[in-house]
Amino acid sequence: MLTLALVLAALQQPAATPPPTPAPALPPQVGDTSPFRRLALPTPTLLREGSGRAGPRYWQQRADYTIRASLDTATHVITGRETIRYSNNSPDTLTYLWLQLDQNIYRANSRGAALNPTDARFAGQGFEGGYTIEYVRALQRFGQAIGRAPLATTVNGTVMRAELDRPLPPGQNVTLELAYRFEVPEHGSDRMGRERFPGGWLYEIAQWYPRLAVYDDVRGWNTEQYLGQGEFYLEYGDFDVTITVPRSFVVAATGTLLNPLEVLTPTERARLAQALKSDTTVAVIAKTEVGQAFTRPVGGAPTRTWHYSAKSVRDVAWAAAPNFIWDASGYNGVLIQSLYPPEANAGWARSTEYARHSIKHYSEKWFRYPYPTAINVAGPVGGMEYPMIVFCGHRAGDRGLFGVTTHELGHQWFPMVVGSNERLYPWMDEGFNSFINIYSGLAFYHDTVGPGRSPAAQWARAAAAGRDQPPILAADRVNPALLGNVEYFKPAAGLYLLRHHIIDDTTRFDRAFREYIRRWAYKHPTPADFFRSMEDALGEDLSWFWRGWFYRTDVIDLAVDSVRVRQDSTGTTTRIFLASPGALPMPVDLRVTLANGSTEDVRLPVEIWWLGNHYVYERKFAADVVKVEIDPGQNFPDVRRENNVWTKP
């Protein structure tokens, strides 16, 4: 009975619950991480359009300057008074203005001094100086004189905030008056300075007056500190400038000389008139005439004042010395000038030739030079650009002097005409300028680019060595040792690659690049404006290229993995297995060698990588394939060429 009871009890127990069925695995949950995804750019507006154009509501501030300055060569002090007429074209009411005080980088406690070793290029080599601001006053408001109302100011390193006594509404203007002085450093961060020669001191003067910071639609006030490595961002306007120097000095400056009768001899005026119409160099002050009394006008006070006017420029710079050799020539109404001391490298005798070629080449290829003069000055500064005037090292000669001259004069287009923010986006001026320099040099020396010698191919060595950072970085965030690679060479190599080997149509590229210049001449473009303008004119979505080349340090590595043959009723099909291990995809140029000795070149578009980094190219050939090579012309900056070739065993 017990057994039966146990059996009956067991039968009455609920059946065992089967183990639960595992939940199905969730599908992959990913975003679009493809290199071909659209590049995220600011939303287009009526200020800056999706086409890359400045929109119908685009606005830009304006600053017009009147400056009266004098140079004391005994103390090396510049004393100046300036009035600034600031026009508020923005939709905002402004209660204060920000001005740039670049000379304050030479204060002992400046941020630039903390960042730059004393002997660094962008330091002052131990010099301590900076601005003394005597006063800042409002002279006019809304076009009406208001006396001289003192304005409260606050200095923050290399910028100064001036509190307006009344708010400045949209569409109105205010005129400020400032008085200042500073001592000129010998080494002014390789952007300005002075050097003593046997004939006296030679001065190259820049960052020499308080300047309005830019107020724009993108960031409001741009108040980044001047730390040395980052350059400048300035408003356009007209300048009226007088510079008083010892009577023995010759001055060269941005703009048109308004009082030649007072500061030049009749012989010099006649030579300049001759030079303006000459394709070849004319001596204005010959080497044998340097320092002679007859090179200065007769009579007068111990000082002379040179008066210049410059229209639609963002800055003014000047040079002065008693010992200049002065050469000149002309191009299409532009007076090309060179001024250099007798002790300069003998190669400076060709400076005007180099300068004339540069202005002519860039004018004819990209955008006509808009200013009345272009001046190259030899002195302590190794290479620096300002509107209509550049400073190049007096020790440079031959190809070195040509290179620095054509580079600095190329800056007349970027950023003097196309006014980008150099401090935030140095690649938009240094990179674009280095790009156009390539063709200036090729044209002057009648050179060609051989296999493996293109800028794009040369970049492969730097990329493979990891000597790279994203060019989109602000200038002062770039490793100083990599600045030339990252902000000059890489953007130039990228545009060269785009022009010759990605777009593979120089006419299309040139038309688009010229359109970008035309659209943004005398305006303030951002990277997004450039990317959009180029895509609009080219008819291409280049997100993959902009991202990999300018925002990242992606490398190009294309490979032939293997080659296989498939036979069926239709015949023999060769399957070429390609890969792109590098994160930056590229079009593929293939050279296929057949057993009969013939070769076939095949171009595969970059879209072959849309679905991933592997692709199979299939087709029938007239004979067996014995070799496949990617990029036989070495046009692309491929970091591992050893995987570019497959040879039949």
C-alpha positions in Angstrom: 0.0 0.0 0.0 2.8 2.4 0.8 4.3 1.8 -2.6 1.0 2.4 -4.3 0.5 5.6 -2.3 3.9 6.9 -3.3 3.1 6.2 -6.9 -0.2 7.9 -6.8 1.4 10.9 -5.0 4.0 11.1 -7.7 1.4 11.1 -10.4 -0.4 13.9 -8.7 2.7 16.2 -8.7 2.7 18.9 -11.5 4.8 18.2 -14.5 8.4 19.6 -14.3 8.6 23.0 -15.9 10.8 22.9 -19.0 13.8 25.3 -19.0 12.9 28.8 -20.4 13.8 29.4 -24.0 16.6 31.9 -24.3 15.5 35.4 -25.4 16.6 36.1 -29.0 19.8 38.1 -29.3 19.2 41.8 -30.0 20.2 42.9 -33.5 23.3 45.1 -33.8 22.6 48.6 -32.6 25.0 51.1 -34.3 25.0 54.6 -35.7 26.4 55.6 -39.0 30.2 55.4 -38.5 31.0 55.2 -42.2 33.7 57.5 -43.4 31.2 58.5 -46.1 28.6 59.9 -43.6 27.8 63.5 -44.1 30.2 65.9 -42.3 28.4 67.6 -39.5 28.5 71.4 -40.3 26.6 74.3 -38.7 23.0 74.6 -39.9 22.8 76.9 -43.0 21.1 80.3 -42.5 20.5 83.4 -44.5 23.9 84.6 -43.1 25.9 81.6 -44.4 24.1 79.5 -46.9 24.3 75.7 -47.6 25.8 76.5 -50.9 28.9 78.0 -49.2 27.9 81.6 -50.2 27.5 84.5 -47.8 23.8 84.8 -47.5 21.6 87.9 -48.1 21.7 88.7 -44.4 25.4 88.3 -44.0 26.9 91.2 -42.1 30.4 92.3 -41.2 31.8 95.1 -39.0 34.1 97.8 -40.3 36.9 99.7 -38.7 38.5 102.7 -40.3 41.8 104.1 -38.8 43.6 107.4 -38.8 47.1 107.0 -37.2 49.7 109.6 -36.5 52.9 107.9 -35.3 56.6 108.8 -34.8 59.7 106.6 -34.3 62.4 107.7 -31.9 65.5 105.8 -33.1 67.5 106.7 -30.0 65.0 104.9 -27.7 63.4 102.6 -30.3 60.0 103.9 -29.0 57.0 104.4 -31.3 54.5 107.0 -30.0 51.1 107.0 -31.7 47.7 108.6 -31.6 44.9 107.0 -33.5 41.2 107.5 -34.2 39.0 104.5 -35.0 35.7 104.8 -36.7 33.9 101.6 -35.8 30.7 100.8 -37.7 28.2 98.3 -36.1 26.7 96.4 -39.0 25.5 93.6 -36.8 21.9 93.2 -35.5 23.2 93.5 -32.0 23.5 96.5 -29.7 27.0 96.7 -28.3 27.9 98.1 -24.9 31.6 97.5 -25.1 34.4 96.9 -27.6 37.4 94.7 -27.5 40.7 95.8 -28.9 43.9 93.8 -29.6 47.1 94.9 -27.7 49.6 92.5 -29.4 52.7 94.1 -27.9 51.6 93.0 -24.5 52.9 89.5 -25.4 56.3 91.0 -24.3 55.2 91.7 -20.7 57.1 89.5 -18.3 53.9 87.9 -17.0 52.2 87.3 -20.3 50.7 84.0 -21.3 52.8 83.9 -24.4 55.9 84.3 -22.2 54.8 81.3 -20.2 54.3 79.2 -23.2 57.3 80.1 -25.3 60.9 79.4 -24.2 62.9 82.6 -24.3 64.8 81.6 -27.4 61.8 80.2 -29.3 60.9 81.7 -32.7 57.6 83.2 -31.4 59.1 84.6 -28.2 60.9 87.9 -27.6 64.3 86.6 -26.7 64.1 88.0 -23.2 62.8 91.4 -24.2 60.2 93.0 -21.8 57.9 95.6 -23.1 54.3 96.1 -24.0 51.9 99.0 -24.6 51.5 102.0 -22.5 47.9 103.3 -23.2 47.6 106.9 -22.2 43.9 107.3 -22.8 40.9 105.9 -24.7 38.1 108.4 -25.4 35.0 108.6 -27.5 35.0 111.5 -30.0 31.8 110.9 -32.0 28.7 108.9 -31.5 26.2 108.2 -34.3 28.1 110.7 -36.5 27.7 113.5 -33.9 30.7 115.1 -32.0 30.5 114.5 -28.3 33.7 116.1 -27.1 36.3 113.7 -25.6 34.4 111.4 -23.3 36.9 109.1 -21.4 36.1 105.4 -21.6 36.8 102.9 -18.8 39.0 100.1 -20.0 40.1 96.7 -18.7 43.3 95.1 -20.0 43.3 91.3 -20.1 46.7 90.2 -21.4 46.8 91.0 -25.1 43.2 92.3 -25.4 41.5 95.3 -23.8 37.8 95.9 -23.2 36.6 99.5 -23.7 33.2 100.3 -22.1 31.1 102.6 -24.3 29.6 105.6 -22.6 26.4 104.8 -24.6 25.2 101.6 -26.2 26.0 101.3 -29.9 22.8 100.2 -31.8 22.8 98.3 -35.1 23.6 100.5 -38.1 25.4 103.2 -36.1 29.0 104.0 -35.5 31.3 105.4 -32.8 34.7 107.1 -33.2 37.4 106.4 -30.6 40.6 108.2 -29.9 43.6 106.5 -28.4 47.1 107.5 -27.4 49.8 104.9 -26.9 53.5 104.1 -27.0 55.8 101.0 -26.9 59.4 100.0 -27.4 60.2 98.0 -30.5 61.8 94.7 -29.6 64.8 93.4 -31.6 63.1 90.1 -32.1 59.4 90.5 -32.2 58.3 86.9 -32.4 59.7 86.8 -36.0 56.8 89.0 -37.1 58.4 92.4 -36.5 61.6 93.9 -35.0 64.8 95.7 -35.6 68.4 95.0 -36.5 71.5 97.2 -36.6 73.5 97.3 -39.8 76.6 99.3 -40.5 74.4 102.0 -42.0 72.1 102.2 -39.0 69.0 100.5 -37.6 66.5 98.8 -39.9 63.0 98.6 -38.5 60.2 96.2 -39.6 57.1 97.4 -37.8 53.9 95.4 -37.3 51.4 94.8 -34.4 52.1 98.5 -33.7 48.7 100.1 -32.9 45.7 99.0 -30.9 43.3 97.2 -33.3 39.7 96.3 -33.1 39.0 92.7 -32.5 36.5 91.0 -34.8 32.9 90.8 -33.8 31.2 88.2 -36.1 28.0 86.2 -36.5 29.8 82.9 -35.6 31.4 83.7 -32.2 30.6 87.3 -31.3 33.8 88.9 -30.0 36.9 87.0 -31.0 39.2 87.6 -28.0 41.8 84.8 -28.3 45.0 85.8 -26.7 48.0 86.5 -28.9 50.4 83.8 -27.7 52.9 84.0 -30.6 52.2 81.0 -32.8 48.7 82.0 -33.8 48.4 84.9 -36.2 45.6 87.4 -36.7 41.9 88.0 -37.4 41.0 91.6 -38.3 38.2 93.8 -39.7 38.5 95.5 -43.1 38.6 99.3 -43.4 40.4 102.3 -44.8 43.6 103.7 -43.2 45.2 107.1 -43.2 48.6 106.9 -41.7 51.5 109.2 -41.1 54.9 108.0 -39.9 57.5 110.5 -38.7 61.1 109.3 -38.8 64.6 110.8 -39.0 65.1 112.7 -42.3 67.8 110.2 -43.5 65.3 107.3 -43.3 63.3 105.8 -46.2 59.9 104.3 -45.3 58.0 101.6 -47.1 54.4 100.9 -46.0 51.0 99.4 -46.8 49.2 101.7 -49.1 49.8 104.6 -51.5 52.3 107.3 -50.7 50.4 110.6 -50.6 53.3 113.1 -50.3 56.1 112.0 -52.6 57.1 115.6 -53.3 58.0 116.0 -49.6 59.9 112.8 -49.0 61.4 111.7 -52.4 63.8 113.5 -54.7 62.8 114.3 -58.2 65.2 111.5 -59.4 63.5 108.9 -57.2 60.0 110.0 -58.3 61.1 109.8 -62.0 62.6 106.3 -61.4 59.4 105.1 -59.7 57.3 106.4 -62.6 59.6 104.5 -65.0 59.5 101.3 -62.9 55.7 101.3 -62.9 55.8 100.8 -66.7 58.7 98.4 -66.7 58.7 94.6 -66.9 62.3 94.6 -65.6 63.9 95.9 -62.4 64.7 99.6 -62.2 67.0 101.0 -59.5 65.3 103.7 -57.4 68.2 104.0 -54.9 71.2 102.0 -56.3 73.7 100.2 -54.1 76.3 102.9 -54.8 73.8 105.6 -53.7 72.8 104.2 -50.4 73.3 106.6 -47.5 74.3 109.5 -49.7 72.8 112.9 -48.8 71.5 113.4 -52.3 69.0 110.5 -51.9 67.0 112.7 -49.4 65.2 115.9 -50.3 67.1 119.1 -49.6 66.4 121.1 -46.5 63.8 120.8 -43.9 63.6 119.7 -40.3 65.6 116.8 -38.7 62.6 114.5 -39.2 60.3 113.8 -42.1 56.7 112.6 -42.2 55.6 109.9 -44.7 51.9 109.9 -45.4 50.1 106.8 -46.7 46.5 105.8 -47.6 45.3 102.3 -47.8 41.8 101.2 -48.9 39.9 98.0 -48.0 42.7 96.4 -46.0 42.7 94.6 -42.6 46.0 95.9 -41.4 49.0 98.2 -42.0 52.7 97.5 -41.6 55.9 99.4 -42.5 59.6 99.3 -42.6 62.2 102.1 -42.2 65.9 102.4 -42.5 68.6 104.9 -43.7 70.4 102.3 -45.7 67.9 100.8 -48.2 68.8 99.7 -51.7 65.5 100.3 -53.5 64.4 98.5 -56.6 61.1 98.5 -58.4 59.2 97.3 -61.5 55.6 97.2 -62.6 52.8 94.8 -63.5 49.4 95.8 -64.8 49.4 99.1 -62.8 50.9 97.5 -59.7 54.2 99.0 -58.4 56.4 96.1 -57.3 59.1 97.1 -54.9 62.1 95.7 -53.0 64.0 97.4 -50.2 67.1 95.7 -48.7 70.4 96.7 -47.0 73.7 96.4 -48.8 74.7 93.6 -46.4 71.7 91.4 -47.6 72.4 88.3 -49.5 73.4 89.1 -53.1 70.4 87.2 -54.2 68.2 90.1 -53.2 69.1 91.7 -56.5 66.5 89.4 -57.9 63.8 90.1 -55.3 61.7 92.4 -57.5 61.8 89.8 -60.3 60.6 87.1 -57.9 57.9 89.5 -56.5 56.7 90.5 -60.0 56.4 86.9 -61.1 54.4 86.0 -57.9 51.9 88.9 -58.2 51.5 88.2 -62.0 51.1 84.4 -61.5 48.6 84.5 -58.7 46.6 87.3 -60.4 46.3 85.4 -63.7 45.6 82.0 -62.1 43.4 82.7 -59.2 42.2 86.3 -58.6 43.5 89.7 -59.7 45.7 91.4 -57.2 43.6 94.4 -56.0 46.1 96.7 -54.5 48.4 99.4 -55.9 51.7 98.1 -54.7 53.5 94.9 -53.5 56.7 95.4 -51.4 59.3 92.9 -50.2 61.6 94.1 -47.4 64.8 92.4 -46.3 65.5 92.5 -42.5 65.5 90.6 -39.3 62.1 88.9 -39.8 62.5 85.5 -41.6 59.1 85.6 -43.3 55.9 87.5 -42.5 53.1 89.0 -44.4 50.9 92.1 -44.2 48.7 93.9 -46.7 50.8 95.0 -49.7 54.1 94.5 -47.8 56.1 91.4 -46.7 59.2 90.9 -44.6 61.7 88.3 -45.7 65.1 87.4 -44.1 68.0 89.4 -45.4 70.2 86.2 -45.4 67.9 84.4 -47.9 69.1 84.0 -51.5 68.5 82.0 -54.7 65.7 79.4 -54.4 65.3 80.1 -50.7 64.6 83.8 -51.3 62.2 82.9 -54.2 60.4 80.5 -51.9 59.9 82.8 -49.0 59.0 85.7 -51.3 56.4 83.9 -53.3 55.0 82.4 -50.1 54.7 85.7 -48.2 53.2 87.5 -51.3 50.8 84.6 -51.7 49.3 85.7 -48.4 48.0 88.7 -50.2 45.2 86.3 -51.3 45.0 84.3 -48.1 44.2 86.0 -45.6 44.5 89.6 -46.9 41.8 89.3 -49.5 40.0 86.2 -48.2 39.9 87.2 -44.5 39.7 84.0 -42.5 40.5 83.7 -38.8 44.2 82.8 -38.8 44.4 82.2 -35.1 41.6 79.6 -35.1 42.1 78.1 -38.6 45.7 78.6 -39.7 45.3 76.0 -42.5 42.9 78.3 -44.3 45.6 80.8 -44.9 49.0 79.0 -44.5 47.7 75.8 -46.2 45.8 77.5 -49.1 48.8 79.8 -49.6 51.3 76.9 -49.6 49.0 75.2 -52.2 49.1 78.1 -54.6 52.9 78.5 -54.0 53.4 75.0 -55.6 52.3 76.3 -59.0 54.1 79.6 -58.7 57.4 77.7 -58.2 56.7 75.3 -61.0 55.9 78.1 -63.3 59.0 80.2 -62.4 61.5 77.4 -62.7 59.7 75.6 -65.5 59.7 72.5 -63.4 57.5 69.4 -63.6 56.4 66.9 -60.9 57.9 63.5 -61.5 56.6 60.1 -60.1 56.7 60.1 -56.4 57.7 63.7 -56.2 54.2 65.3 -55.8 53.4 67.0 -52.5 50.7 64.4 -51.9 53.2 61.5 -52.3 55.8 63.3 -50.2 53.2 63.7 -47.4 53.2 59.9 -47.1 56.5 59.9 -45.3 55.3 62.4 -42.6 52.0 60.5 -42.2 53.8 57.1 -41.9 56.1 58.5 -39.2 53.1 59.9 -37.3 54.3 63.5 -37.6 50.7 64.7 -37.9 47.9 66.4 -36.1 44.5 67.4 -37.4 44.8 70.7 -39.3 41.5 71.9 -37.9 43.3 72.6 -34.6 43.7 76.2 -33.5 47.2 77.5 -34.2 48.4 77.6 -30.6 47.3 74.1 -30.0 49.6 72.6 -32.6 52.9 71.2 -31.5 55.4 73.8 -32.6 57.7 71.1 -34.0 54.8 70.0 -36.3 53.4 73.4 -37.3 54.9 73.4 -40.7 53.8 69.9 -41.4 50.2 70.3 -40.1 49.1 73.7 -41.1 51.2 74.4 -44.2 52.3 71.2 -45.9 49.4 68.9 -45.2 46.6 71.2 -46.3 48.6 72.1 -49.4 49.2 68.4 -50.2 45.5 67.7 -49.6 44.4 70.3 -52.1 47.0 69.1 -54.6 45.7 65.6 -54.1 42.1 66.7 -54.6 42.9 68.7 -57.7 45.0 66.2 -59.5 44.0 62.8 -58.4 40.7 62.7 -56.6 38.7 65.1 -58.7 41.2 64.3 -61.5 40.1 67.4 -63.4 42.2 70.5 -62.8 39.7 72.7 -64.8 36.9 71.8 -62.5 38.9 72.3 -59.4 40.3 75.6 -60.4 36.9 76.9 -61.3 35.6 75.9 -57.8 38.6 77.4 -56.0 38.4 80.7 -57.8 34.7 80.8 -57.0 35.5 80.3 -53.3 37.9 83.3 -53.5 35.4 85.4 -55.3 32.6 84.6 -52.9 34.6 85.4 -49.8 36.9 88.2 -50.9 36.9 90.9 -48.1 34.7 88.6 -45.9 35.3 86.2 -43.1 34.8 82.6 -44.2 34.8 79.6 -41.8 35.9 76.0 -42.7 32.2 75.1 -43.3 31.9 77.9 -45.9 35.0 76.6 -47.7 33.8 73.0 -47.7 30.3 73.9 -48.8 31.5 76.3 -51.5 33.9 73.7 -53.0 31.2 71.0 -53.0 28.7 73.3 -54.5 31.0 74.3 -57.4 32.4 70.8 -57.9 29.2 68.9 -57.7 30.7 66.4 -55.2 30.1 65.3 -51.6 33.6 65.3 -50.2 32.7 64.7 -46.5 34.9 61.6 -46.4 37.9 63.7 -47.5 37.4 66.8 -45.4 36.9 64.6 -42.3 39.8 62.3 -42.8 42.3 64.9 -44.0 41.4 68.1 -42.0 39.6 66.9 -38.9 41.5 63.7 -38.2 44.9 62.0 -38.9 43.5 59.2 -40.9 46.0 57.6 -43.3 45.7 56.1 -46.8 46.7 52.4 -47.1 45.4 50.6 -50.2 46.3 47.0 -50.7 46.0 44.1 -53.2 45.0 41.1 -51.0 45.0 38.4 -53.7 44.0 37.5 -57.2 41.9 34.5 -58.1 40.6 33.0 -61.3 37.1 31.6 -61.9 36.2 29.6 -64.9 32.6 28.9 -66.1 30.8 28.5 -69.4 31.3 32.2 -70.2 35.1 31.9 -69.9 37.8 33.0 -67.5 37.1 35.7 -65.0 39.8 37.3 -62.9 38.8 38.5 -59.4 41.1 41.0 -57.8 40.6 41.4 -54.1 41.3 44.9 -52.9 41.4 46.3 -49.3 41.6 49.7 -47.7 43.1 49.1 -44.2 43.7 52.8 -43.7 40.8 54.8 -42.4 40.9 57.3 -45.3 39.4 55.8 -48.5 40.6 56.9 -51.9 39.9 56.2 -55.5 42.0 53.3 -56.8 44.3 53.4 -59.8 45.2 49.9 -60.9 47.7 48.8 -63.4 47.1 45.2 -64.6 49.9 43.4 -66.4 49.1 40.4 -68.6 51.1 37.4 -69.6 51.4 38.7 -73.2 53.3 41.8 -71.8 50.5 44.3 -72.3 49.2 46.5 -69.5 45.8 48.0 -68.7 45.1 50.9 -66.4 41.8 50.9 -64.5 40.4 53.7 -62.4 38.0 52.7 -59.6 36.0 55.5 -57.9 36.1 56.1 -54.2 32.5 54.8 -53.9 33.8 51.2 -54.1 34.4 51.5 -50.4 30.9 52.5 -49.5 30.0 49.1 -48.1 33.2 48.5 -46.3 37.0 48.3 -46.7 37.1 45.3 -49.0 36.1 45.2 -52.7 36.4 42.6 -55.4 37.1 43.8 -58.9 36.0 41.3 -61.5 36.4 41.2 -65.3 37.7 39.2 -68.2 41.1 39.9 -69.6 42.7 38.9 -73.0 45.4 36.9 -71.2 46.4 35.7 -67.8 47.0 38.3 -65.2 50.6 38.2 -63.9 50.8 41.4 -61.9 48.5 43.9 -60.3 49.7 47.2 -58.9 47.9 50.0 -57.0 48.9 53.6 -57.8 51.9 52.8 -60.0 52.4 56.6 -60.5 52.8 57.0 -56.7 50.3 59.9 -56.8 48.6 59.0 -53.5 50.2 59.3 -50.0 50.0 55.6 -49.3 51.8 54.8 -46.1 52.5 51.1 -46.9 53.4 50.6 -50.5 54.7 47.1 -49.9 51.1 45.8 -50.0 50.3 47.6 -53.3 51.6 44.9 -55.6 50.6 41.4 -56.3 52.7 39.2 -58.6 51.6 35.8 -59.8 53.7 33.0 -58.1 
